[in-house]
Amino acid sequence: MIQDDIGSEVTMQIEIQAKNFSLTRAMRVYIERRIGFAFSTCYRHVKRILVRLSDVNGPRGGNDKRCQLEVILPGQAVVVVDTEADLYVAINRSASRAGRSVMRQLRRRRHINRGYIPADRALSEDIA
């Protein structure tokens, strides 16, 4: 749950899938909390987040814990994948990267919608 500016709670639709291992309640709570932190400034724009966790190599070990986050925005999706030896590290890194990527996409949209012209281009057009 995330609280908006006026104090009411807003929920993001988060779907979590686990492949080749069982998903514990503690891990589910951790993922929801971590995603809440990563998207705290842009949650209003997120339609849905799909989290896919997998143990790529199974019992053989190694850097094989994979976290894929698919963030559905209006008109597009942002996908981030991270593979680490520790699943919690993979979740942290992918959530952070996805949050930054979504913010970057939203800034681009805002600049495009406002007719943003970079300062150096605006100056060169005024001179010409």
N, C-alpha and C positions, 0 to 999 in steps of 0.2 A: 504494500500500500504506500502511496505517495500522497502527501498533502499539497494541495495547490495554494495559490496566493491568499485565498480567502478562508483557508483552514479546512475545507471539505476534502474527504479522501477520494482519490482517483485510482482506479486499478488499470494496469496495463495487462493485456491478454498475453500471458506467457505460457507456451506449450513446451514441455520438457520431455524428450525421448532419450532412452538409454539403450545401447546395443552392446551385447556381450557382457553385461554385468547388471546387477540389480541397483536401482536408484533408491537410496534411503531417504527418509523424511528429513534428516539433518542436511543432506546434500541439496534437497529441493529447497529448503528454507534458505540455505546459503546462496544458491543461485538466484533466487528471487530477490534477496537482499542486495547482492552484488549488482544485479541488473538495475535495481532501484537506484543505487548510487550512481551508476554509469549514465543513466538516462534521466537523472533528476531535473535537468534543465530543459529537456526537450521531449518529455513524456507525452505531451499533448499532441504531438505530431506522429507518434508511433501508433500504428493500427494493431500490430501484433508482433511478437517476438517468438521465434521458433528456436529452441536450444536442442541441438543433437549432440549427445555424448557417446563416445565409443572407445572401447579398448581394442586398438587395431591389431596388436600381436597376441592378444589373449594372455595366457599364463607365461609366455616366454620373457616378458619384461621389456625394459628399454624405454626410450622416448616414444611411447605409443598411446598415451591418453589424449584423445582428440576432443576438442570442443568446437562446434560449428554454430555460430549465431546467425540467424537470418532475420533481419529487422525489416518489417514491411511498413513502408511509408506510403502515403497517397501517391500513386503513379510510379513507384519504383521500390526496389529492395536493395538492402545493403547486406552483403554476406562476408563474414569474417571467420577464418579458420585458424586454430592454433593447436599444435601438438607438443606435448611436454611429458616428462616422466611422472609428474604429479598432476592429477586431474584438477586440483584446486588452483594450481598455477595457471593451467590452460584456461580455466574459467575466468580467472582474474584478468589475464592478458587479453582474451578475446572480448570480454565485456568492456574493458577500457578502450580497446581499439575500435570496437563497434560504436561506442558512445562518441568518440572523437570523429569518426567517419560520418555519422549521422549529423552531428553539428556542422561539419564542413559542407555536407549536402544542403542542409537547411540555409546556411549562409549564402551558398551559391544561388539557390532559388530566390532568396530575398533580394539579392543584387540583380538578378535577371528580371524579376518582377518590377523592380523599381527603376529599371532602365539604367543601371549602374554603368558608369564609364570610368575606367581607371584614370587617375589624375594625370598621368603622363600622356594618355591619349586625348584627354579633354583639352590639355594645353596645346598639343600639336594641331588639333582641329580648330582652335580659336585663332592660332597664328596663320593658318592656311586660308 
